[in-house]
Amino acid sequence: MAEKKIKLAIGLGSTCAGCDIAILDLKEKVLDLVALADIVFWPTAMDFKLSDLEKFKEKEIDISLYHGTGRTSEHEHIAHLLRERSKVMIAFGACACFGGIPGLCNITDREGIFKSSYQETPSTRNPDFVTPKTETRVNNHTLTLPELRNDGKALHQIVDVDYYLPGCPPAVELIERLLPIIKEFIETGNLPPKGTVIASDKTLCDECPLEKKDKMISKIYRPHEIIPDPTKCLLEQGILCMGPATRGGCGARCINVLMPCRGCMGPTSEVRDQGAKMISAIASVLGVEKEKERSDEDVEKLLDQIRDPLGTFYRFGLPVALVNGRVKEAEGK
């Protein structure tokens, strides 16, 4: 057991709390974490309040993990508090690293989300279109509620970030890699270079166990439409798999149960835009680059097989993607 412990805080934005569960999935190694760190803020797991975080002085907390997308004024406030009060800030999970699934809100705006959620769903009866307000009266008291922002943000779009630990949620093996980093920090004060991503810098394809033959395909299948060969590359069987454009380090968990990668580990350091990289890979296996040998109708039929391109290629990374700026520009935001 370390003679000295660090102060560790775990904050969150818009999240499913899967990242919290992933920490608990350390199982007995949670004891190693407890031996190294006093958890001074973790509202998902314990009865911490915002006031508990606010009482800390500048840089009094050693390391903070933040998971979730920045969607409300409260999420941004917590991110700023953690940054101000922490020596080290880690974006934990796909939502904090890249914007995550909640970041798909960037294709619409607050009014569109409210209209869809509070008026247009089949089970909703709301003729007066009553929606959440930033202030409300309860028992003669005025309560100020968090304001829903018009866009979702990755953590580094809100505050300065030191390290990134991707995944939805992060693989236990990657979380375990935090333990020696913390131990080294306690003993020597040393840390990895700023900006380090705690994962592999190779693509998922580099650690994928399935056989690849650079085979061309003529049809794209959704996962429920085909029983894949358990030995062959899913992409080469016509199943859209984000492996060519996605960072490895997750242990190929999805691939090992014959489910295609959805991209939650984000791009490698050599890829600027994960979706654009994947579109290029898809064009290659579909033979779209040979479009001069095909009719316009044939090319269109090939591309029409890709359902929900935005949700497929930018499922976890729209807020940090190049295309995100185009989406905002098109909507006048």
C-alpha positions as CSV (number, residue, x, y, z in Angstrom):
1,M,0.0,0.0,0.0
2,A,1.3,3.4,-0.9
3,E,2.3,5.6,2.0
4,K,0.8,8.6,0.3
5,K,-2.5,8.8,-1.5
6,I,-3.7,11.1,-4.1
7,K,-7.1,12.9,-4.2
8,L,-9.2,11.5,-7.1
9,A,-12.4,13.0,-8.4
10,I,-14.8,11.5,-10.9
11,G,-17.3,13.9,-12.5
12,L,-19.7,13.5,-15.3
13,G,-21.7,15.1,-18.1
14,S,-24.5,13.6,-20.2
15,T,-23.8,9.9,-19.7
16,C,-25.4,6.5,-19.4
17,A,-23.1,5.9,-16.4
18,G,-21.5,2.9,-18.1
19,C,-18.1,4.5,-17.5
20,D,-18.9,4.4,-13.7
21,I,-19.8,0.7,-14.0
22,A,-16.5,0.1,-16.0
23,I,-14.5,1.4,-13.0
24,L,-16.4,-1.1,-10.7
25,D,-15.6,-3.8,-13.2
26,L,-12.0,-3.6,-12.0
27,K,-13.4,-6.1,-9.4
28,E,-10.7,-6.9,-6.8
29,K,-8.3,-4.3,-8.4
30,V,-10.7,-1.6,-7.1
31,L,-8.8,-2.3,-3.8
32,D,-5.6,-1.3,-5.6
33,L,-7.2,1.9,-6.7
34,V,-8.5,2.6,-3.1
35,A,-4.9,1.9,-1.8
36,L,-3.6,4.6,-4.1
37,A,-6.4,7.2,-4.0
38,D,-8.9,8.8,-1.8
39,I,-12.0,9.4,-3.9
40,V,-13.2,12.9,-2.9
41,F,-16.0,13.3,-5.5
42,W,-18.0,10.6,-7.3
43,P,-21.7,11.5,-7.3
44,T,-22.8,8.4,-9.2
45,A,-21.4,6.0,-6.6
46,M,-21.6,8.0,-3.4
47,D,-23.6,10.8,-1.8
48,F,-21.4,13.7,-3.1
49,K,-23.0,17.1,-3.8
50,L,-21.7,19.9,-6.0
51,S,-20.9,21.8,-2.9
52,D,-18.4,19.1,-2.0
53,L,-16.5,19.8,-5.2
54,E,-16.7,23.6,-4.8
55,K,-15.0,23.5,-1.4
56,F,-11.7,22.4,-2.9
57,K,-9.0,25.0,-3.6
58,E,-7.2,25.4,-6.9
59,K,-5.2,22.3,-7.8
60,E,-6.0,20.7,-4.5
61,I,-7.3,17.5,-6.3
62,D,-4.6,15.5,-7.9
63,I,-6.4,13.7,-10.7
64,S,-9.9,14.1,-12.1
65,L,-11.7,11.7,-14.5
66,Y,-14.6,13.2,-16.4
67,H,-17.0,11.1,-18.5
68,G,-20.0,12.1,-20.5
69,T,-20.8,14.7,-23.2
70,G,-21.1,18.4,-22.3
71,R,-24.8,19.0,-22.9
72,T,-26.0,21.5,-20.2
73,S,-24.7,24.5,-18.3
74,E,-24.2,22.2,-15.3
75,H,-22.1,19.8,-17.2
76,E,-19.8,22.7,-18.3
77,H,-19.7,24.1,-14.8
78,I,-18.6,20.8,-13.4
79,A,-15.9,20.4,-16.1
80,H,-14.6,23.9,-15.3
81,L,-14.6,23.2,-11.5
82,L,-12.7,19.9,-12.0
83,R,-10.2,21.6,-14.3
84,E,-9.5,24.5,-11.9
85,R,-9.2,22.3,-8.8
86,S,-7.2,19.4,-10.4
87,K,-3.6,19.0,-11.3
88,V,-4.5,16.4,-14.0
89,M,-7.6,16.1,-16.1
90,I,-8.5,12.9,-17.9
91,A,-11.2,12.5,-20.5
92,F,-12.7,9.1,-19.6
93,G,-14.7,7.3,-22.2
94,A,-15.9,8.0,-25.8
95,C,-18.3,10.8,-24.8
96,A,-15.7,12.8,-23.0
97,C,-13.0,12.1,-25.6
98,F,-15.0,12.7,-28.8
99,G,-18.6,13.8,-27.9
100,G,-20.1,10.3,-28.0
101,I,-23.6,9.3,-28.9
102,P,-25.2,12.3,-27.1
103,G,-23.1,14.4,-29.5
104,L,-25.4,13.3,-32.4
105,C,-27.7,16.1,-31.0
106,N,-25.5,18.4,-33.1
107,I,-27.6,17.6,-36.2
108,T,-30.5,19.5,-34.7
109,D,-31.0,22.1,-31.9
110,R,-32.6,22.5,-28.6
111,E,-36.0,23.5,-30.0
112,G,-36.0,20.5,-32.4
113,I,-35.1,18.1,-29.5
114,F,-37.9,19.5,-27.3
115,K,-40.4,19.3,-30.2
116,S,-39.5,15.7,-30.9
117,S,-39.4,14.7,-27.2
118,Y,-42.3,16.7,-25.8
119,Q,-44.7,16.9,-28.7
120,E,-44.2,14.6,-31.6
121,T,-43.8,11.1,-30.0
122,P,-46.8,8.9,-30.5
123,S,-47.5,8.5,-26.7
124,T,-47.2,12.3,-25.9
125,R,-50.2,14.5,-25.3
126,N,-48.9,18.0,-24.8
127,P,-51.2,20.4,-26.6
128,D,-49.7,23.4,-24.8
129,F,-46.1,22.3,-25.7
130,V,-44.9,22.5,-22.1
131,T,-41.1,22.0,-22.0
132,P,-38.4,22.2,-19.3
133,K,-37.5,25.8,-18.3
134,T,-34.3,27.1,-16.7
135,E,-36.4,28.3,-13.7
136,T,-39.4,26.8,-12.0
137,R,-41.4,27.4,-8.8
138,V,-41.6,24.7,-6.2
139,N,-43.3,25.3,-2.9
140,N,-42.9,29.1,-3.3
141,H,-39.2,28.7,-4.0
142,T,-37.5,29.5,-7.3
143,L,-35.3,26.7,-8.6
144,T,-32.7,27.3,-11.3
145,L,-32.3,24.3,-13.5
146,P,-29.4,23.5,-15.9
147,E,-29.8,25.0,-19.3
148,L,-29.7,22.5,-22.2
149,R,-27.1,23.7,-24.7
150,N,-27.7,23.7,-28.5
151,D,-24.8,21.4,-29.1
152,G,-22.9,18.5,-27.5
153,K,-19.2,18.9,-26.8
154,A,-16.2,16.7,-26.0
155,L,-14.4,17.6,-22.9
156,H,-11.4,19.3,-24.6
157,Q,-13.9,21.6,-26.3
158,I,-14.8,22.9,-22.9
159,V,-11.6,22.8,-20.9
160,D,-7.9,21.8,-21.3
161,V,-7.4,18.0,-21.1
162,D,-4.2,16.2,-20.2
163,Y,-5.0,12.6,-21.1
164,Y,-7.6,10.5,-22.9
165,L,-8.9,7.1,-22.1
166,P,-11.4,6.1,-24.9
167,G,-14.0,3.4,-25.2
168,C,-17.8,3.0,-24.6
169,P,-17.1,2.1,-21.9
170,P,-13.3,1.9,-21.6
171,A,-12.0,-1.7,-21.5
172,V,-11.0,-2.8,-18.0
173,E,-7.5,-3.6,-19.3
174,L,-7.1,0.1,-20.2
175,I,-8.5,1.3,-16.9
176,E,-6.0,-0.9,-15.2
177,R,-3.2,1.0,-17.0
178,L,-4.2,4.0,-14.9
179,L,-3.0,2.2,-11.7
180,P,0.8,2.2,-12.5
181,I,0.5,5.8,-13.8
182,I,-1.1,6.9,-10.5
183,K,1.6,4.9,-8.5
184,E,4.4,6.5,-10.5
185,F,2.8,10.0,-9.9
186,I,2.7,9.3,-6.2
187,E,6.3,8.1,-6.0
188,T,8.1,10.4,-8.4
189,G,5.7,13.1,-9.6
190,N,6.2,11.9,-13.2
191,L,3.4,11.6,-15.7
192,P,3.2,10.5,-19.3
193,P,3.5,13.3,-22.0
194,K,0.5,15.6,-22.1
195,G,-2.1,14.5,-24.7
196,T,-1.3,10.8,-24.3
197,V,-4.1,8.4,-25.3
198,I,-4.2,5.5,-23.0
199,A,-4.8,2.9,-25.7
200,S,-3.1,1.4,-28.7
201,D,-2.1,3.7,-31.6
202,K,-2.7,0.9,-34.1
203,T,-6.1,0.4,-35.8
204,L,-8.5,-2.3,-34.6
205,C,-7.8,-4.2,-37.8
206,D,-4.2,-4.7,-36.6
207,E,-5.5,-6.7,-33.6
208,C,-8.5,-8.2,-35.2
209,P,-8.3,-12.1,-35.3
210,L,-10.4,-12.4,-38.4
211,E,-8.8,-13.3,-41.8
212,K,-8.5,-10.5,-44.4
213,K,-8.1,-11.1,-48.1
214,D,-8.7,-7.6,-49.6
215,K,-11.9,-8.9,-51.1
216,M,-14.3,-6.6,-53.0
217,I,-18.0,-6.7,-52.1
218,S,-21.1,-5.9,-54.1
219,K,-23.6,-5.8,-51.3
220,I,-23.8,-4.3,-47.8
221,Y,-25.6,-6.2,-45.0
222,R,-27.0,-5.0,-41.7
223,P,-25.8,-7.4,-38.9
224,H,-29.3,-9.0,-38.5
225,E,-29.4,-9.8,-42.3
226,I,-26.6,-12.3,-42.4
227,I,-24.9,-15.0,-40.4
228,P,-21.2,-14.2,-40.8
229,D,-18.4,-16.6,-41.3
230,P,-16.7,-16.6,-37.9
231,T,-13.2,-16.8,-39.5
232,K,-13.4,-14.0,-42.1
233,C,-13.2,-10.2,-42.0
234,L,-16.7,-8.8,-41.4
235,L,-16.2,-5.9,-43.7
236,E,-15.2,-8.2,-46.5
237,Q,-18.5,-10.1,-45.9
238,G,-20.4,-6.9,-46.5
239,I,-21.0,-5.9,-42.8
240,L,-20.0,-2.3,-42.1
241,C,-17.2,-2.4,-39.5
242,M,-15.3,0.7,-38.4
243,G,-12.1,-1.3,-37.7
244,P,-10.0,0.4,-40.5
245,A,-10.6,3.8,-39.0
246,T,-10.7,3.0,-35.3
247,R,-8.0,2.9,-32.6
248,G,-7.2,-0.5,-31.1
249,G,-6.7,-1.4,-27.5
250,C,-10.2,-2.7,-26.6
251,G,-9.3,-6.3,-27.1
252,A,-11.6,-6.5,-30.2
253,R,-14.4,-7.4,-27.9
254,C,-17.2,-6.8,-30.4
255,I,-15.4,-8.6,-33.2
256,N,-14.8,-11.6,-30.9
257,V,-18.6,-12.1,-30.8
258,L,-19.0,-11.3,-34.5
259,M,-20.4,-7.9,-34.0
260,P,-18.9,-5.1,-36.2
261,C,-16.9,-2.3,-34.6
262,R,-18.9,0.9,-34.2
263,G,-15.9,3.2,-33.6
264,C,-16.1,4.0,-29.9
265,M,-12.3,4.0,-29.5
266,G,-12.0,6.9,-31.9
267,P,-9.3,7.5,-34.5
268,T,-5.6,6.8,-34.3
269,S,-3.2,9.7,-34.1
270,E,-2.7,9.5,-37.9
271,V,-6.4,10.1,-38.7
272,R,-7.8,13.6,-38.6
273,D,-11.5,12.6,-39.3
274,Q,-12.6,9.1,-38.4
275,G,-15.7,9.2,-40.6
276,A,-13.9,10.4,-43.6
277,K,-11.2,7.7,-43.2
278,M,-14.0,5.0,-43.0
279,I,-15.8,6.4,-46.0
280,S,-12.6,6.0,-48.0
281,A,-12.3,2.4,-46.8
282,I,-15.9,1.6,-47.7
283,A,-15.4,3.2,-51.2
284,S,-12.4,0.9,-51.7
285,V,-14.1,-2.4,-50.8
286,L,-17.2,-1.3,-52.8
287,G,-15.1,-0.4,-55.8
288,V,-16.6,3.1,-56.0
289,E,-13.2,4.4,-57.0
290,K,-13.8,2.6,-60.3
291,E,-17.0,4.5,-60.8
292,K,-16.0,5.3,-64.4
293,E,-16.5,1.6,-65.2
294,R,-20.0,1.7,-63.6
295,S,-23.2,3.6,-64.5
296,D,-24.4,6.4,-62.2
297,E,-27.3,4.2,-61.3
298,D,-25.0,1.4,-60.2
299,V,-22.9,3.7,-58.0
300,E,-26.0,5.2,-56.5
301,K,-27.4,1.8,-55.7
302,L,-24.1,0.8,-54.0
303,L,-24.1,4.0,-51.8
304,D,-27.8,3.7,-51.0
305,Q,-27.1,0.4,-49.2
306,I,-25.4,2.4,-46.4
307,R,-28.2,3.2,-43.9
308,D,-27.8,6.2,-41.7
309,P,-24.3,7.3,-42.9
310,L,-24.0,10.0,-40.2
311,G,-24.9,7.6,-37.4
312,T,-22.6,4.9,-38.9
313,F,-19.5,6.9,-39.6
314,Y,-19.8,9.5,-36.8
315,R,-21.7,7.6,-34.1
316,F,-19.2,8.5,-31.4
317,G,-17.3,11.5,-32.8
318,L,-19.5,14.0,-34.5
319,P,-18.7,16.9,-32.2
320,V,-14.9,16.6,-33.0
321,A,-15.3,15.8,-36.7
322,L,-14.6,18.1,-39.6
323,V,-18.2,17.5,-40.8
324,N,-19.5,18.9,-37.5
325,G,-18.6,22.5,-38.6
326,R,-20.4,21.9,-41.9
327,V,-23.5,20.7,-40.0
328,K,-23.5,23.9,-37.9
329,E,-22.9,26.1,-40.8
330,A,-25.8,24.5,-42.8
331,E,-28.1,25.1,-39.9
332,G,-26.9,28.6,-39.3
333,K,-25.5,28.0,-35.8
